[in-house]
Amino acid sequence: MKGKINEINEGILWEMMKSGDQNSFSKIFKFYYPKLYAYGFKLVPLSDFVSDQIQELFIKIWQTKEGLGDVSNLKAYLFISLRRRLFASKKDRLYTAPIDNISEEDSKALIFEPNEFIDKEIISDNIKGKLIKNLNSLPVSQREIIFLRFYHQLTYKEIAEIINIKEQSVKNNMPKILQKLSAGITDIPKEDIDDIDIMLFNLFLLFIKK
């Protein structure tokens, strides 16, 4: 169990944590903190605030561990919990920035920058630039789906649970999103790709930073 957590041992770690094992709690925290921070900072780009909310989330988990139920998907559970905390914190007097939800008015939420993408010589700067431009022009709700799908490799079911919509809605959104992302991309010879959606999916996996 060194360093990594998988579906098999995360259930064991969760049960051990619930019984009071601090080492298991520490492993869960260390493994998921970077992932939670990356997600939380995308939603609310305030470093200290997001970090504080993650730490408070884990404090709450430890304090209430004996009453916690079974968790079938720990990553989705933690993402959902953090998302709710971030949005609920709008009521906190110490936090005055507007995060009623992920809204079009919150222009800094879920913006993607060129430095988040790995430089690959086989992908032209023109294609990268168009993808990033198209990505940032999507509605914020669709950008969140992209972030969860490509950056965290979550399933449609997991994404639906996190953002609280029906799984079919996520499935219905994805082709529309990929079509929008492909707009204006003409640098790849048509004979090299049979399906623009597959190309875009593989393209994102190829050069996004984890």
N, C-alpha and C positions, 0 to 999 in steps of 0.2 A: 504493500500500500504506500510505498514511498513516492511522494510528490504528486501522484495522480489519483483521481477518483473515477471509477467507472460505475455503470449501472448496478453491478453486482455488489461492490463493496460500499457504495454510498448508503445503501439501505442498512447495512451492518453498522456503519459509522453513525448513522442517524439514531439507531436504536441504542447504541452504546452511549452516545451523547445524552439521550433522554434519561439514561440511567445514572448520569452524573460523571461520565468519563471526560475529563478535561482535555485529554490528548486527542480524542475524536473530535471534540468541539473545535480545537485548534486547527486540526487538519481541514475540516470543512471551511473554516474561516479563511485560512491561508490559500486554499485552492480556489474558492469562489470570489474572494474579495476583488481581484483584478477584473474579473468578468462583470461583477456587479458595478464596479466603478466605471468601467467603459460604457456600460448601458446607462447608468444613472447620469453620467456627465453628458451623454448625448441628449438626454431628456431635459436636464437642467445644467447648463454649463457654468456651474459654480463649484470649484474644486473642493473647498473646505466644507461647504454645505453638504455635498454628496457624500464625502468621506464621513462626516458626522452622522448622517442618516444611516449609512451602512453599519457603522459601529453601534448605533443605538438599536438597529434591527437585531444585531447579534446579541446585544445585551438583553433585549427583550426575549429572544429565543432561549437564552441560557436561564433567565429568571423564571420562565414559564415551561421549561423543558418537560417536567413531569406530566403536564397536562396536554402536551402536544400529541397529535395523532400520527398515524402512519403517513408517509409521504412517498408517493410512487415515482415522482419526478422532482428531485431536489432542486435542480437548476430552475425549472419553471416556477416552483414554489417560492424560491428566493427572489426571482425576478418580479413576480407578482407582488410579493410583500414589499419590496423596495419601491416599486412603482406607486403602490398605494400610499406609502409613507411620504414620498416626494409630493404627491398631489395633495395629501391631507395637510402637509406642512404649510400650505398657503394660509392656514388659520393661525399659524404661529406669528406672534407680534414681532419676533426677531427676524422674520423673513418676509420682506415686503415685495419681492419680485413676483410678477404675475405668472403663476403656473396652475391656473384653474383646471387645465388639462392640456394635452398637447394641442395647441391651437395655431392657426395661421398667424395670429397676432404675435406669438412668441417666435420672432424671426430667428433667434439664435438656436432654437431647439432642432436637433437632428440635422445640422448642416454638416456636409462632408467636405473635407479639405484634401488638396492634392497630396499632402504628406501622409495621409492615411493609406495611400496606395503604393505598393512596391514598384520600383522601376524595373520594367522588363523590356529588353530591346526588341522583342518580337511584337510588342504592342506599341503602336505609334503614339506620340504625344497628342496627336490630333484626336485619335479615338478616345484616349484617356480623358482629354479635356471635354469632349462632347458627352461622354458618359457621366462625368462629374456634374457638368452643367445640367444635363437632363435629370440626373438624380436629385439635385437640389431644387429643381423646378417642380418636383412632384408635391402633392399635398403632404402635409406633415404626417398624417396617419399612414400614408403609403410608404413614406421614408422609414417609419418605424418598422413596418413589415419587412422592408428590404434589410434593415439593420439586423433584425432578429433572424431572418432567414439566411443571409449570406455571411454575416460576421459571426453568428453563434450557431449556425447550422441547426436551427430548431425546426421541428416538424410543423406542419400547418395546424395540427391539433394543439401543440404547445403554444404557438403564437396566438391562436384564438383564445386560449386560457389566459395568457398574460395580458392581452389588450381588451379582453372581455367582449369578444364578438363571436359569432358562429364560425365554426371551422369552414363551412361552405363559403362564407363571405371572404375568408382569406384565399381560398382556392380560386374564387371568381375574380379576385383582385389581381392575382399574380400575372395572368396573361396580359391584362391591361397595363400593369406596371412595366412589364418587360417590353411591351410594344412602345410605350412612351420613351423608355430608355434607349431603344434602338433608333429613334428618330434622328435622321441626319447622319447616321453612321454608314459611310459608303466606302471606307478604305479597305475592307476585306473582300476579296474577289468572291463573287457569288458561287463559283464552282467549288469553293473551299468550305462552304457552309450549306447545309440542307435545311437548317431550322434556326432562325434568328434567336428564338427564345433559348434554345440549347446553347448557342454560341454565347449569348449574354450571361447565362448561368455559369458556364465554364470560365468565361472571361473574368467575372467577378471573383470566383474562387481562385483564379490564377494569380491575381495581383492585389488583393486586399490584404492589409496587415492584420494579423491576429493579435 
